[in-house]
Amino acid sequence: FLFTALIPLKWTISSLVDSTNVISSKAAILNQIYVPKSIFVIVRLGINTTKFFVGLVVLFLFIWVYGIDFSFNVFYLPFILIVHALFLLGAMMILAHIGVYLRDVKNMMQYVTRMLFYVSPVMFSIDSVADKLAQWLYLNPLTILFESYRSVLLYQETPFWSGLGYLLIVSVILVVIGIFVMEKYDKKYIKVI
């Protein structure tokens, strides 16, 4: 139960924190050659996604050892992963842009991501929370993702479709904003760094 949320949480936290200095830490490269800055974000997301998949393999081993049966609903997992990755990509692009201009954003993000741990259903089930509070917790995108991961992997149920649909729309908007901002400021980053 814990591991099913901890692995996606680790993916989210490491991606968001790493993105804050992904452009500013590449000043040596940027001074020598032009590189589209979004490449750095995509590479960092790829590295963290690879680590996530290693954790996912371990999670599948735990599920097998504990005798939890897989159902047809496990085939919804790629859709959840795509929505999660798109959400991370959009948020990472925006944070990478902010990180160029505000160097302390990385320190701030470590506190923000720690807070995400406490307001996300990692250590508790959303069913154990009062309905009035649960509706507020569903405003957190991680709640939607964690509950969807648990539904398809542990409970042999379908994911939280309406929440995932909402999160997909938000993620696409974040990606579009991220691309727009990074394209607009692409040539200006080197002057600030």
N, C-alpha and C positions, 0 to 999 in steps of 0.2 A: 504494500500500500504506500509506504513512504518512498520507496525507491522509484515508483512510477511517477511521482511528482518531483523528486529530487533531481533526477537526470535532466528532464526538460528545464527545471529551474536553473541548474548549473549552466546549461546551454545558453539560456537567456541572460543570466548574470554576466558570464564571461564575455558574451558577444557585446552586450551593451557597454560594459566597462572598457573593454579593449577598443571599441570604436571611438572613444573620446579622444585618443591621441594617435589614431591610425594615420592621419595625414601629417600632423605636426612632428611625429617621430621620424618621418621620411625626408627631412630637409636636405640631407646629403644627396639623395637620389634626385630630388626635385630641382636642385641647383644645377645638375649636370644634364638632365634630359627631361623632355616633356612626357608625362604619363597622365592619362585621365585619372583623376583622384578617386573616382568610384571603384577603380580596380582594387585599390587598397582595402576598401570596405568589403568587396566581394571576396577577396582572398582571405581576410580575417574571418568572415562568416563561414567560408569553406573549411578553414582550419578548425573552428569551433564545432562545425557540423560533423566533421570527421570524428572528433572526440566524442560527440554525442552518440554517433552510431556505434562506437566501441562500447559505451555505456548501455546502449540499447541491446546489444548482444548479451551483455551480462544480465540485463533485466529479463530477457527471454529465457536465459538459463535459470534464473530464480523462479520464473513462472513455471517452467518445466519441473524443477526440483520440488516445488510446493504442490505440484499436481493440479494446477489450474488449467482447465481445458480451454483450448482455443475454439472460437466459433467463426462463422463466416464474417462476423463483424470486424475481425482483425484486418480484413482487407480495406477497411476505411482508414487505417492508420496512415497510408501515404497522403491522403487528403489532409489529415490533421497536420502532418509534417510540413506540407506545402504551405498551409495557412500560417503555421508557426514561423517558417523560414521567411515568408513574405513580410510578416509583421516585424521580424528582427531586421530584415534588410532595410525597410523603410525607416525604422527607429534608428538604426546604426548610421544611415546616411545623414540624418538630421543631427545626430549627436556628433558625428565626425566634423560636420560643418561648425557646430557650436564650439567644439574642442579646439579649433584653430584660433578662435578669437577669445575664448575663456579657458585658460590653461588649467584652472582649478576645477573644471567640470568633472574631471576624472575622480577627484576626491569626493565631490558631491554625489556622483553616481554610485560610489561604493555604499554610501548611506541610504540612497534611494533604493538600491537593489536589496539591501538588508531589510528595509521596510517592506519591500515586495514579498519577502519571505514570510513576514508575519501576517500580512493581509491576504495571502493566498492560501488556499486549502492544501497545504503541504503536510502539516502535522495533524490536521483534523479533516473530517469528512464534512462536506457541505450539508449533508443531511442532518448533522448534529447541531447545526446552527439554526436559530429561530428564523422563521420565514421572512420577517421584516429585515433582519440583518443580511440574510442570504441574498435578497434582491439587490442590496448594495454591493455585496461581494462580487456579483456577476458583472458589475461595471468594470472590474479588473480583468483585462484580457487573459491573464494567466489562470484565473478561475475557470474560464471557458475551456482553455487548453487542457488543464490538469484533469478536469472532470471528463473531458472527451477521451483523453488517454486512458484513464481508469475504466471508462465505460467499455471501450473496445478490447482492452487487454485483460482486465480483471473480472468484469461483470457480464461479458458476452452480450452487451447491449449496443445499440447504435449510439454514435456520438451526439453531442448537443448541437443538432443541426442549425437551429435558429441562431444560437450564439456564434457558431462557426461562420455562418453566412454574414452576420453583422461584422465579425472580426475580419473576414476576407475583404469586405468593402473598405473598412478602416485601413487595412494593410495596403491595399492598392492605392488608396489616397495618400498614405504615408510614403509609399515608393515614388509616386508621381511628384509629390512635394520634394522629396529627397533628390530625385534626379534633376528637377528644375533648379533647386538651390545650388547643387553641386556644379551644374553646367553654367549657371550664372556667375558663380564666384571662382570658377576653375582657374582662371589666370591670375586671380588676386591672392590666392592662398600663399604663393611663394613670396609675395611682398610682406605678408604678415609674419610668416614663419621666420 
